[in-house]
Amino acid sequence: MTEWEPRSWRQAIDEREGAIALYVYTPLCGTCAVAKRMLEVAEASLPDVRIDTADINLMPGLAEAYKIESVPCLLLRNRAGTWEKVYRFGSVMAVMARLTESFRGEESEHDRT
């Protein structure tokens, strides 16, 4: 996982082609720590998936731009450019399925609900 810099998050999004997985958190959030561990396991298991991280306390503009309502939040952009926010992590397998769907560019059943 790579931590995004507060001043360059817009540039990081603009310059990245294809899918993006951005984990948005706050350092003192216990649920965020659990979700981060799940994402670390998922990333290690999915060689084609890269997950970046962002401390929302340092990037209020990110929260505003993407209307992030709470943390932890997994902000996903699929290959087609469609954005989705994931607030419920459930299990490592569920997280892996969401990441796989986004990086393949398919619409998930969660996008339709």
C-alpha positions, 0 to 999 in steps of 0.5 A: 500500500502506498500513502498518498500525499495531501497536496498531490491526490488530485494529480495522482487520480488524474495521472492514473489510468485504469482502475484505482483502489483508494483506502480512506481512513483516519489513524485513530479509527479502530475499524479502519485498522481492521479494514486496512489489515483486510486490504493488506491481505487482499492486496497480497493475494491479488498481484494485479491490484494496487491499493493506495491509502489516504488519511482523510484528516489531511485531505478534506478536499478528497472527502468533499470531492467524492462525498465520503460520508464515513471511514473506513471507505474504499473508493474504487474506480473501475477500468471504465471510469465509474466510481464506487464507495465501499463502506462495508468490508465484511470479509477478506473474500468479499473485499477481494471480490470487489477489488477483482470486479473493479480491476476487471471493469465489470459492474458489480451487483453492488453498483446496481443496488 
